[in-house]
Amino acid sequence: MRDVKHDPLLSNGSWKTWTATAKAIVIVACPDCGGLASLVDHTIFPDGTVKPAVSCPDILCRFHEEVRLVGWPLPGPVKEE
C-alpha cells in the first residue's frame, strides 16, 4: 500500500499527492509517473484507504496498487480557488 499526501492544488509538481475539488471529486497523482487519476469509481474509507486499487491512466505506466490518502478526511468543505 502506498501513502499519498494531500496537496490542495497539486501545485508542487510532486508525485504521491492528492486533492479534492469543490464537487467532491478526489484526484490522485500517480506515485510512479505523476499521471492524474480521479477516484470517481472508488470507495474511500475513514482511514483514507482507497478500494479498489488505483490504476494510473497512462497506458505506459504499470502502477496498479492500493493507496491510502494521508490527511483524509479533509477538516472542512473544499473551496474552489
CORTAWO-V911690 format. One line per field, one symbol per residue. ss: DSSP state (@ for helix, = for strand, . for the rest). burial: # if it has 16 or more other C-alpha atoms within 10 Angstrom, else .. A space follows every 10 residues. Layout:
ss = ???
burial = ???
This chain:
ss = .=====.... ......==== .....====. .....===.. ..==....== =..==..... ...==.===. .......... .
burial = ...####..# ....###### .....##### #.##.####. ...#...### #..####... ..#...#### .#........ .
